[in-house]
Amino acid sequence: MGLLNRLVVGSAPLLPRFFIGRIAARYVAGDSLDDGLALVAHLNGQGFAGTLDILGEEVQETDATLRFRNTYLEALDGIANSGADCNVSLKLSALGLRIDPELCWNNLALILDRAREFDNFVRFDMEDSSITQATLDMCRRAREFYPQCGTVLQAYLHRTLDDARNLAGSGSNVRLCKGAYVEPGKIAYQGYQEVRDNFMATARQLLEQGSYPCFATHDLWLIEQCETLVAELGVAPDRYEFQALSGVPVEATLDRLVAAGHRVRYYIPFGPEWYAYSLRRMRENPAIWRHTVRAIFSRSRHRRR
């Protein structure tokens, strides 16, 4: 990490709240479900699908997990009522995974029941390595209860290729990303190209075993490699998709993917906990400050203004 980026990481909590809010405005749809649904509708009109994510994780109190559960129930209702091309993505720690796995399951089962009513899909986000196995175990349990759900694999972990093989099966749906948490070298690749290479090896594994992979990356080289891979394997466009975080400045590439017939889905965070989320994004990716300054002076048709 360069000196300037280290300064950004160290000073982020000291920055004025309005500046952090400017960052949030690029990456977060707003405080409310209505804000999230409005951005989904805007993106649907341009050919993109959506995934709504309610900000919040690492919940320590049972009552807080119930609030997150209820908000996801409302989100599924809102998606159905609006007719949006959209699903939901959640962090199991927000539903109580670190408190008690059974508490988490009881909350999750209600969300899956609501998703079943509307024939919608539920994604389980992957968090840091301390709960990787617990998340995969919960995903397997959930798929027996309601098959239209799936999880995430992080390409920087050594275990990821084996996890991809173990997730094989009818209806398997996996988001593949590089990974954002800081992990030690004994369990995670540290080299930039090492992570890329493992991403592509896992992408190939998922495609060849018949899973539905979601290539969640803003790395233009990886996007091009995934395009080449699906063409090489002759995979139909309805058997995979590309995904991107709302606000990351790769709009021209995403437009090109849609025009070429690929399915592209935007990951759209929303909720009142935008401040903590934005600080975490800055710690994970200090280059965000440059994107934010650029956003002040530019407009994107992918964002509502």
C-alpha positions as CSV (number, residue, x, y, z in Angstrom):
1,M,0.0,0.0,0.0
2,G,1.4,3.4,-1.0
3,L,2.0,6.3,1.4
4,L,-1.1,8.2,0.2
5,N,-3.3,5.2,0.6
6,R,-2.0,4.5,4.1
7,L,-2.8,8.1,5.0
8,V,-6.4,7.7,3.6
9,V,-6.8,4.5,5.7
10,G,-5.5,6.1,8.8
11,S,-7.4,9.3,8.6
12,A,-10.7,8.0,7.3
13,P,-12.4,8.0,10.8
14,L,-11.3,11.6,11.3
15,L,-12.8,12.9,8.0
16,P,-15.9,15.1,8.2
17,R,-19.2,13.1,8.1
18,F,-20.3,15.0,5.0
19,F,-17.3,13.8,3.1
20,I,-18.0,10.2,4.1
21,G,-21.6,10.9,3.1
22,R,-20.3,11.9,-0.4
23,I,-18.6,8.5,-0.6
24,A,-21.7,6.8,0.6
25,A,-23.8,8.6,-2.1
26,R,-21.8,6.9,-4.8
27,Y,-22.0,3.3,-3.4
28,V,-25.2,3.3,-1.3
29,A,-28.7,3.7,-2.7
30,G,-29.9,5.6,0.4
31,D,-31.3,5.0,3.9
32,S,-34.6,3.3,3.0
33,L,-36.0,0.3,1.0
34,D,-37.7,2.8,-1.3
35,D,-34.3,4.3,-2.1
36,G,-33.0,0.8,-3.0
37,L,-36.0,-0.1,-5.1
38,A,-35.9,3.2,-6.9
39,L,-32.3,2.5,-8.0
40,V,-33.2,-1.0,-9.0
41,A,-36.0,0.3,-11.2
42,H,-33.6,2.8,-12.7
43,L,-31.0,0.1,-13.5
44,N,-33.6,-2.4,-14.7
45,G,-34.6,0.2,-17.3
46,Q,-31.0,0.1,-18.7
47,G,-30.9,-3.7,-18.9
48,F,-29.3,-4.5,-15.5
49,A,-30.6,-6.9,-12.8
50,G,-30.2,-6.0,-9.1
51,T,-29.4,-7.4,-5.8
52,L,-30.4,-5.5,-2.6
53,D,-28.2,-5.7,0.4
54,I,-29.2,-4.2,3.8
55,L,-26.2,-2.7,5.4
56,G,-25.1,-4.2,8.7
57,E,-23.1,-7.1,10.0
58,E,-21.4,-8.6,13.1
59,V,-24.6,-8.2,15.1
60,Q,-24.1,-9.0,18.8
61,E,-27.7,-8.8,20.2
62,T,-30.6,-11.1,19.5
63,D,-33.1,-8.2,19.1
64,A,-31.0,-6.7,16.4
65,T,-31.0,-9.9,14.4
66,L,-34.8,-9.9,14.4
67,R,-34.8,-6.3,13.0
68,F,-32.5,-7.4,10.2
69,R,-34.7,-10.4,9.5
70,N,-37.8,-8.2,9.3
71,T,-36.2,-5.7,7.0
72,Y,-35.3,-8.6,4.6
73,L,-38.9,-9.8,4.7
74,E,-40.0,-6.2,3.8
75,A,-37.4,-6.1,1.0
76,L,-38.7,-9.3,-0.5
77,D,-42.3,-8.0,-0.3
78,G,-41.2,-4.7,-1.9
79,I,-39.4,-6.5,-4.8
80,A,-42.4,-8.6,-5.5
81,N,-44.8,-5.7,-5.3
82,S,-42.7,-3.5,-7.6
83,G,-42.1,-6.3,-10.2
84,A,-38.4,-5.6,-10.1
85,D,-35.7,-7.9,-11.6
86,C,-34.0,-8.2,-8.3
87,N,-33.0,-10.6,-5.5
88,V,-31.5,-10.1,-2.0
89,S,-28.1,-10.7,-0.5
90,L,-27.5,-11.0,3.3
91,K,-24.7,-11.5,5.8
92,L,-25.4,-14.4,8.1
93,S,-23.7,-12.6,11.0
94,A,-26.5,-10.0,10.8
95,L,-28.9,-12.8,11.4
96,G,-27.0,-14.1,14.5
97,L,-24.5,-16.6,13.1
98,R,-21.9,-15.6,15.6
99,I,-24.4,-15.6,18.5
100,D,-26.0,-18.9,17.9
101,P,-26.3,-20.9,14.6
102,E,-29.8,-22.0,15.5
103,L,-30.9,-18.3,16.1
104,C,-29.4,-17.6,12.6
105,W,-31.2,-20.6,11.1
106,N,-34.6,-19.6,12.6
107,N,-34.2,-16.1,11.2
108,L,-33.0,-17.4,7.8
109,A,-35.8,-19.9,7.5
110,L,-38.4,-17.2,7.7
111,I,-36.6,-15.2,4.9
112,L,-36.4,-18.3,2.8
113,D,-40.1,-19.0,3.3
114,R,-40.9,-15.5,2.1
115,A,-38.5,-15.9,-0.9
116,R,-40.4,-19.2,-1.7
117,E,-43.7,-17.3,-1.8
118,F,-42.3,-15.0,-4.6
119,D,-40.0,-17.5,-6.3
120,N,-37.0,-15.3,-5.6
121,F,-33.3,-16.0,-4.8
122,V,-31.4,-15.4,-1.6
123,R,-27.6,-14.9,-1.6
124,F,-25.5,-15.6,1.6
125,D,-22.6,-13.2,1.5
126,M,-19.2,-14.5,2.6
127,E,-17.5,-12.7,5.4
128,D,-14.0,-13.2,7.0
129,S,-12.4,-16.7,7.2
130,S,-13.5,-17.3,10.8
131,I,-17.0,-18.2,9.6
132,T,-16.2,-19.4,6.0
133,Q,-17.1,-23.0,7.0
134,A,-20.1,-22.0,9.0
135,T,-21.4,-20.1,6.1
136,L,-21.0,-23.0,3.7
137,D,-22.6,-25.3,6.2
138,M,-25.6,-23.0,6.5
139,C,-25.8,-22.8,2.7
140,R,-26.0,-26.5,2.4
141,R,-28.7,-26.7,5.1
142,A,-30.6,-23.9,3.4
143,R,-30.5,-25.5,0.0
144,E,-32.3,-28.6,1.3
145,F,-35.0,-26.3,2.7
146,Y,-35.3,-24.0,-0.3
147,P,-33.1,-24.6,-3.4
148,Q,-33.1,-21.1,-4.7
149,C,-30.2,-19.8,-2.6
150,G,-26.5,-19.8,-2.8
151,T,-23.3,-18.3,-1.3
152,V,-20.0,-16.7,-2.2
153,L,-16.5,-17.9,-2.8
154,Q,-13.4,-15.7,-2.4
155,A,-10.6,-16.4,-4.8
156,Y,-7.8,-15.3,-2.5
157,L,-8.4,-18.2,-0.1
158,H,-6.4,-21.4,-0.7
159,R,-9.5,-23.5,0.0
160,T,-11.7,-22.0,-2.6
161,L,-11.1,-24.4,-5.5
162,D,-12.0,-27.3,-3.2
163,D,-15.1,-25.5,-1.9
164,A,-16.2,-24.9,-5.5
165,R,-16.0,-28.7,-6.2
166,N,-18.0,-29.4,-3.0
167,L,-20.7,-27.0,-4.0
168,A,-21.3,-28.8,-7.3
169,G,-24.8,-30.1,-7.9
170,S,-28.1,-29.3,-9.6
171,G,-29.0,-25.7,-9.1
172,S,-25.7,-24.7,-7.5
173,N,-25.4,-20.9,-7.8
174,V,-22.1,-19.2,-6.6
175,R,-20.9,-15.7,-6.6
176,L,-17.2,-15.6,-7.2
177,C,-15.2,-12.6,-6.0
178,K,-11.5,-11.8,-5.2
179,G,-12.2,-11.3,-1.5
180,A,-11.9,-8.0,0.5
181,Y,-10.9,-9.0,4.1
182,V,-7.3,-9.1,5.2
183,E,-6.3,-12.7,5.7
184,P,-2.9,-14.2,6.6
185,G,-0.6,-15.9,4.0
186,K,-1.1,-19.3,5.5
187,I,-4.7,-19.4,4.3
188,A,-4.8,-16.7,1.6
189,Y,-2.9,-15.8,-1.6
190,Q,-1.0,-12.5,-1.2
191,G,0.1,-12.0,-4.8
192,Y,-2.1,-10.0,-7.1
193,Q,-1.8,-12.4,-10.0
194,E,-2.1,-15.4,-7.7
195,V,-5.6,-14.3,-6.7
196,R,-6.5,-13.6,-10.4
197,D,-5.2,-17.1,-11.4
198,N,-7.2,-18.8,-8.7
199,F,-10.3,-16.8,-9.6
200,M,-10.0,-18.1,-13.2
201,A,-9.3,-21.7,-12.1
202,T,-12.4,-21.5,-9.8
203,A,-14.5,-19.9,-12.6
204,R,-13.6,-22.8,-14.9
205,Q,-14.3,-25.4,-12.2
206,L,-17.8,-23.9,-11.6
207,L,-18.7,-23.8,-15.3
208,E,-17.4,-27.3,-16.1
209,Q,-19.3,-28.8,-13.2
210,G,-22.5,-27.2,-14.3
211,S,-22.9,-24.6,-11.5
212,Y,-24.2,-21.1,-12.2
213,P,-21.3,-18.8,-11.5
214,C,-21.6,-15.1,-10.9
215,F,-18.4,-13.3,-11.9
216,A,-18.3,-10.5,-9.3
217,T,-15.3,-8.4,-10.2
218,H,-14.4,-4.9,-11.4
219,D,-11.0,-6.2,-12.7
220,L,-11.2,-5.5,-16.4
221,W,-8.6,-8.3,-17.2
222,L,-10.7,-10.8,-15.3
223,I,-13.9,-9.7,-17.0
224,E,-12.3,-10.2,-20.4
225,Q,-10.9,-13.6,-19.3
226,C,-14.3,-14.7,-18.1
227,E,-15.8,-13.7,-21.5
228,T,-13.2,-15.7,-23.3
229,L,-13.8,-18.7,-20.9
230,V,-17.6,-18.9,-21.5
231,A,-17.0,-18.6,-25.2
232,E,-14.4,-21.4,-25.1
233,L,-16.7,-23.7,-23.2
234,G,-19.8,-22.8,-25.2
235,V,-21.8,-21.8,-22.1
236,A,-25.2,-20.4,-22.8
237,P,-25.8,-16.8,-21.6
238,D,-28.5,-18.0,-19.1
239,R,-25.9,-20.1,-17.3
240,Y,-23.8,-17.4,-15.8
241,E,-23.8,-13.7,-15.0
242,F,-21.4,-10.8,-14.3
243,Q,-21.9,-8.7,-11.1
244,A,-20.6,-5.3,-10.0
245,L,-21.0,-3.1,-6.9
246,S,-23.1,0.0,-7.5
247,G,-20.8,3.0,-7.8
248,V,-17.6,1.4,-9.0
249,P,-16.6,3.3,-12.2
250,V,-16.7,0.5,-14.7
251,E,-19.9,1.6,-16.4
252,A,-18.6,1.5,-19.9
253,T,-17.5,-2.1,-19.6
254,L,-20.9,-3.1,-18.0
255,D,-22.8,-1.4,-20.9
256,R,-20.6,-3.3,-23.3
257,L,-21.4,-6.6,-21.5
258,V,-25.1,-6.0,-21.7
259,A,-24.9,-5.0,-25.3
260,A,-23.1,-8.3,-26.1
261,G,-25.9,-10.3,-24.5
262,H,-24.4,-11.1,-21.1
263,R,-26.5,-10.9,-18.0
264,V,-25.2,-8.2,-15.6
265,R,-26.4,-7.6,-12.0
266,Y,-25.7,-4.6,-9.8
267,Y,-25.1,-5.2,-6.1
268,I,-27.0,-2.4,-4.3
269,P,-26.4,-1.6,-0.6
270,F,-28.9,0.5,1.3
271,G,-29.8,1.3,4.9
272,P,-29.1,3.7,7.7
273,E,-25.7,2.1,8.6
274,W,-24.0,3.7,5.6
275,Y,-21.4,5.5,7.7
276,A,-19.8,2.4,9.1
277,Y,-20.1,0.7,5.7
278,S,-18.3,3.6,3.9
279,L,-15.5,3.6,6.4
280,R,-15.0,-0.1,5.9
281,R,-15.0,0.3,2.1
282,M,-12.3,3.0,2.4
283,R,-10.1,0.7,4.6
284,E,-10.6,-2.2,2.1
285,N,-10.0,-0.1,-0.9
286,P,-8.3,3.3,-0.3
287,A,-8.5,4.1,-4.0
288,I,-12.2,4.8,-3.4
289,W,-11.4,8.4,-2.5
290,R,-10.2,9.0,-6.1
291,H,-13.4,7.6,-7.5
292,T,-15.4,9.8,-5.2
293,V,-13.6,13.0,-6.2
294,R,-14.2,12.0,-9.9
295,A,-17.9,11.4,-9.1
296,I,-18.3,15.0,-7.8
297,F,-17.5,16.3,-11.3
298,S,-19.1,13.5,-13.4
299,R,-22.4,12.0,-14.0
300,S,-23.3,8.4,-14.7
301,R,-26.6,7.2,-16.2
302,H,-26.2,4.2,-13.9
303,R,-27.0,6.4,-10.8
304,R,-30.1,8.3,-10.0
305,R,-29.4,12.0,-9.3
